[in-house]
Amino acid sequence: MPSIAENLADVRARMERAAERAGRAPGSVLLLAVTKTQPPERVREVYAAGQRHFAENRIQEFERKRPLLELPGSEWHLVGHLQSNKSHRAVQLFDVVETVDSERLARRLDEAKEQLLLSAGDRDGRGPHGLPVFLEVKLSAEPAKTGCREEELPELARRVLEFPHLQLRGLMTMPPFTEDPEGARPYYRRLREWAGRLGLPQLSMGMTHDFEVAIEEGATLVRIGTAIFGERR
Ligand SMILES: *Cc1c(COP(=O)(O)O)cnc(C)c1O
């Protein structure tokens, strides 16, 4: 079986080739290693191979794992659904929240970030230290999917831009699963069109199954678990 380091190198090479095909600079896409369900020693292994950007999808799981991970210079993204009553924990644990899907959640995150900044000695809790966030968009009618509806997006973006302790970076989505990765392409294209319309620079889209399609469609972050760590148990 290939090692985590070998898998990582393979993913990076595939990312570069996809960027090249799309006429994009090879360094224009950030790889997030999705470490959900992975024990700390496997997270350390991918860190040792040079990976610095990570993602988890559950507050509680990361709360348990994080004290066991001393990884200087690492950055952690929350990519799973967040209930607004867990905003304080989210802001303490994560550097970036990619799953803002309502004004109510944005407001709670803004308040939580302000408190955190104040307790850290930032006098008015403002300034360049706002929490980077993405809006999660639901582009299909699947009932189980979280994310705001497309029609709500312009208004939500407008609101989120007004919160002083949030920095709106871009959009995130998870398309419905299709056997053929090409099935994701129309969703990724649509997300890119929305980002263009709203003037947002970042697009978090693409997983193990379809990250090359996502990169061809303009992803600036891809979120990859299985291709790095192997199948989750
Ligand atoms: C698990 C997960 C991923 C990674 O999925 P893989 O198929 O293992 O690459 C990406 N994004 C989100 C939101 C996830 O929950």
Ligand as a Chemical Component Dictionary entry (heavy atoms), coordinates in Angstrom:
data_LIG
# 
_chem_comp.id                   LIG 
_chem_comp.type                 NON-POLYMER 
_chem_comp.pdbx_formal_charge   0 
_chem_comp.three_letter_code    LIG 
# 
loop_
_chem_comp_atom.comp_id 
_chem_comp_atom.atom_id 
_chem_comp_atom.alt_atom_id 
_chem_comp_atom.type_symbol 
_chem_comp_atom.charge 
_chem_comp_atom.model_Cartn_x 
_chem_comp_atom.model_Cartn_y 
_chem_comp_atom.model_Cartn_z 
_chem_comp_atom.pdbx_ordinal 
LIG C1 C1 C 0 -15.303 14.307 3.899  1  
LIG C2 C2 C 0 -15.375 15.593 3.188  2  
LIG C3 C3 C 0 -14.506 15.866 2.113  3  
LIG C4 C4 C 0 -13.458 14.889 1.610  4  
LIG O1 O1 O 0 -14.030 13.781 1.003  5  
LIG P1 P1 P 0 -13.147 12.691 0.239  6  
LIG O2 O2 O 0 -14.083 12.091 -0.716 7  
LIG O3 O3 O 0 -12.683 11.716 1.281  8  
LIG O4 O4 O 0 -12.003 13.376 -0.407 9  
LIG C5 C5 C 0 -14.627 17.102 1.499  10 
LIG N1 N1 N 0 -15.520 18.024 1.906  11 
LIG C6 C6 C 0 -16.358 17.784 2.933  12 
LIG C7 C7 C 0 -17.323 18.838 3.318  13 
LIG C8 C8 C 0 -16.319 16.569 3.597  14 
LIG O5 O5 O 0 -17.173 16.345 4.609  15 
# 
loop_
_chem_comp_bond.comp_id 
_chem_comp_bond.atom_id_1 
_chem_comp_bond.atom_id_2 
_chem_comp_bond.value_order 
_chem_comp_bond.pdbx_ordinal 
LIG C1 C2 SING 1  
LIG C2 C3 SING 2  
LIG C2 C8 DOUB 3  
LIG C3 C4 SING 4  
LIG C3 C5 DOUB 5  
LIG C4 O1 SING 6  
LIG O1 P1 SING 7  
LIG P1 O2 DOUB 8  
LIG P1 O3 SING 9  
LIG P1 O4 SING 10 
LIG C5 N1 SING 11 
LIG N1 C6 DOUB 12 
LIG C6 C7 SING 13 
LIG C6 C8 SING 14 
LIG C8 O5 SING 15 
# 
